[in-house]
Amino acid sequence: MSWWNDLVVNVPLAYLFSVPFSLIDDRLYVPAFALGYWLTNVLGFVLLHKGVAGMLSKRRVSLRHDLLVATAYTVVVVVVASLGWLPSPAALLEEWRGS
């Protein structure tokens, strides 16, 4: 629910999730990164939803809204990864080996 959570938690976890897929085939990097990011985002929203719903039983918390926000964030992350602003692990490994 905050930009720093994405940068500090979700993006690094999604990147780690994409490493084995990227090493198998670099074309799998963006789909694996997107899936990993979406999973971490949805898991975070589900956990928040359960926690808030348990604390504030009078207030309605929309899981559908949380899933839509997670999906919108995932689209942004896919664009960033597709544009090469976040290079794939395989590309970084090749660059490191070449240096």
Buried (B, 14 or more C-beta within 10 A) or exposed (E): EEEEEBEEEBBEBBBEBBBEBBBEEBEBBBEBBBBBBBBBBBEBBBEBBEEEEEEEEEEEBEBEEBBEBBEEBBEEBBEBBEEEEBBBBBEEBEEEEEE
